[in-house]
């Protein structure tokens, strides 16, 4: 059953509904999701929900439909007492993005409370004869927990020839109820009169309550004490010290002797709370503060006072003391966090709502007006969304790598003199987004490696850092596709995905490849991932792995090369020149020539640097016809490598 009474358009983030109290659970108050402009399916997807501030709301949001429905008993009197209208303020949240809406739910009254008198029987003592017709006796009226017409009471008295009822209403004193004597009483004729006072409220149908009036007819004492005014008004600051004098009451009695001696006391209608809070001195009429006054608990008291003489029977006069409690600034503001959306992504847009807060002060007037600030003033600020409600919003862009967490303090200060303050601390962590690529310490990296390295040899390690966290900061390494000497790079090298260590997949040969370069890419694990690259220059150094090669003289099929020298050759005659080459580099390719064996050591010598074989002296007729010289060609490696060649020499005429 839809009991929506009134719904305005969404204005300033606020929706208003009305529902009668005692509506059954499940009653639809309003189509909240529709009124907030949400499409079908959004209420559940965006987690449309109420935010509680400590008071049971008695309504809830239906997850599927997004309707606001009654969830438990709604009792207007329990929620608001006598205050009217009775409005319950609710905060409604939706996420993605986070928004707050304010719902004002008015709970209307039904006539579910009958008038109630505080006693079932009220006794009065009225003297015969001396009490004149028209005399008035104050009665305590009934109370009705409802409001409006349902709490407007009318009174009636059971039929009596002696008594009538008078109800007086004034702006100052409110409603006063009196029993009026219409005809003199005669105790001997009727010592006790029993009447029924009925209170009816204005509901339809009306509800009623009754109290029995028991009137005892007394003799003697014909003048009651009289106060000089019917209502006394007193103002007192809350928190005043017990024992403080509030007022001194004074009444007069025209009788003489004991009948004019007056006692001051609280009326029998005064409840225990008043007696615990105030005291009255019986003989002097001094009314003093006895307990503690708290404006926030109760702002005023209406106290019925009786002045009773000591005649027989005693007569009484009555007045009312209205005590107005004045507020002092004795309550500091209170700050509540009703919703906190953390962590906040570092790429959150300016204006993002981070938290919802409520602020209140139990004092009134300037003492209860609260001003809120946030410290530090950046990057967050406060935006007032409703009376007593604030949103903590983002004012500046965030950078988790610069500040990963903020300690925010919301400060509240009231308008009292001096002001009272309160604060609430919030921890706002910042979550990482992948906004930083990996970074190498340099653009290039040089590696030096000797040829003939073993397979799998470690060459170097490149390392990149990423200031992001988690997967966004976890770096992996790959080789960028390229070729080296016509072959794919991956056939030469491998890289550790986890730590950037680079290994050789083949042995390098200086004589084939002296240097090359490639790029290593560092990629984070964010989504999408970010990357950077470094160029690695590889320089291969030579090893002495090649022996000198004899280019001349050459031998074929194992034969010895033969050089012919005329017998007439003089000293230092060039017999031949040994020519060799070494594929190595630098000192590994520096060659020297030496005679390892000669058939005649006196006849030939060899230049160590040029390899020239020359005669040491002029030839003689006695020299042998044939000679053999073994030449060693040696490089300067460590250790050195060498080759040999045998030179045959034939002396000819």
Buried (B, 14 or more C-beta within 10 A) or exposed (E): EEBBBEBEEEEEBBBBBBBBBBBEEEBBBBBBBBBBEBEEEBBBEBBBBBBEBEEEBBBBBBEEBBBBBBBEEBBBBBBBEEEBBBBBBBBBBBEEEBBBBBBBBBBBBBBBBBBEBEEEEBEBBBBBEBBEEEBBBBBBBBBBBBBEEBBBBEBEBBEBEBBBBEEEEEEEEEEBBBBBBEEEBEBEEEEEBEBEBBBBBBBEEBBBBBBBBEBBBBEBBBBBBBBEEBBBEBEBEBBBEEEEEBBEBEBBBEBEEEBBBBBBBBBEBBEEEBBEBBBBBEEEBBBBBBEEBBBBEEBEBEBBBBBBBBBEBBBBBBBBBBBEBBBBBBBBBBBEBBBEBBBBEBBBEEEBBBBBBBBBBBBBEEBBBBEBEBEEEEBBBBEEBBEBBBBBBBBEEBBBBEEBEBEBEBBBBBBBEEBBEBBBEBEBEBBBBBBBBBEBEEEEBEBEBBBEBEEEBEBBEBBBEBBBBEEBBBBBBBBEEEEBEEEEBBEBBBBBEEEBBBBBEEEBBBBEBBBBBBBBBBBBBBEEBBBBBBBBEBEBBBBBBBBBEBEEBEBEEEEEBBBEBEEEBEEEBEBBBBBBEBBBBEEBBBBBBBBBEBBEEEBBBBBEEEBBBBBBBBBEEEBEEEBBBBBBBBBBBEEBBBBBBBBBBEBEE
